[in-house]
Amino acid sequence: MSSVIHPQARMSLNQLELPGPIKKMYYTENTYKFDLSNSTNPYGGSYAEYPFLNSLDLRKVYLETISDTNAIFYPKVKFPKVDLNQLLFTVGSIEGIDLVLRAFCEPHKDAICTLDPTFPAYVHWAKIHGLSVKSVPMRGENFEYIDHQEVVKANPKILFICNPNNPTGTVIQNETIVKLCQSIQGLVVVDEAYIEFADQPSILQYLPSVKNLIILRTLSKAWGMAGLRCGIVLADPKVIETLRYIQIPFGLSMPSQKLVKKRLQNPHKIIDSWQKIKKERDNLFFALSQMNSIRKIYKSSANFIFMRLNDHMRYMSALQKADIYVADCSHVLPDSIKVSISTPKAHREFIKALSGSPL
Ligand SMILES: Cc1ncc(COP(=O)(O)O)c(C=O)c1O
């Protein structure tokens, strides 16, 4: 197997070579006076050239920003210095999920493991790639405990842990996840799409010592840039190098990169909004816990609240009539919905729609 490819990668990757420019551009920016390699139109204007692929500059900016953010929220935690070759930008973190499956799993042979209920995309993509799925149910009244033995027994090639979890909003302690990483041979993907809303730091602390840990982050949620489609994979350099072999080149467009950089360099307004969203989450939780239409509501460490309704059909149609769209999660847990934390006005309308008495 090629020395740059991860030893657990899919066998067929061993036969691949990275095309020259793609290989080079991860380590250096393109600084040629004339780049005559790409057959682009010189009269095309600002976006005539291909974007920098996993731009060194943007990677530096991202790592500086998350390091500053970690220092603001967790001044006592010692986070490691993340190297530039431990980071890969993706087209949303959804691409990160697909890349990891494609890079490391053999179709019709390997299995992944999910801790359910969780984000259905892991299973969706695993099936597309011909993988089997071992579902280990989360234990506890609020789905807060992992059945460690069951996960070890499942022996997955990849274990997906969504932390905080979508749709339940529950959070698992990083130390519990690290123990799992140490107990299985496969890779552990920790999807931290909502980590900024949790009262727990990122598992990034453990990245240097836990080699089978892969962290997925996104700028779609707390960072408010879903439309720009920017996700991040943080992992051991060998994992990152392997993902680069199979990533569709130039996915993160030039306008996206520019706008992402701008927000990351001026993050204060968006960071301030996280406190506001957490406060609104607590207000909405309190208001909903008083309501007859709700059978159970789950404490959330994310920017949404998961709940089970007393009369799902009736209240879903009440919400529809009020022109309010929420995530119907009854496919993962009967009668459940997930509602995003939004503005006080949107919450008032949502509460009003759920306030009618059942028929
Ligand atoms: C847990 C989780 N991971 C990943 C994603 C994908 O996010 P994106 O592709 O926008 O980065 C989502 C989106 O809903 C999510 O809830």
The ligand as a Gaussian input file, in Angstrom:
#p B3LYP/6-31G(d) Opt

LIG

0 1
 C      -25.541000      16.329000      12.455000
 C      -25.378000      16.957000      11.126000
 N      -24.271000      16.738000      10.426000
 C      -24.086000      17.280000       9.216000
 C      -25.045000      18.084000       8.649000
 C      -24.783000      18.634000       7.283000
 O      -24.441000      19.956000       7.338000
 P      -23.740000      20.724000       6.110000
 O      -23.582000      19.776000       4.985000
 O      -24.630000      21.857000       5.798000
 O      -22.408000      21.153000       6.646000
 C      -26.228000      18.351000       9.325000
 C      -27.271000      19.178000       8.725000
 O      -28.402000      19.210000       9.092000
 C      -26.399000      17.768000      10.607000
 O      -27.516000      17.964000      11.322000

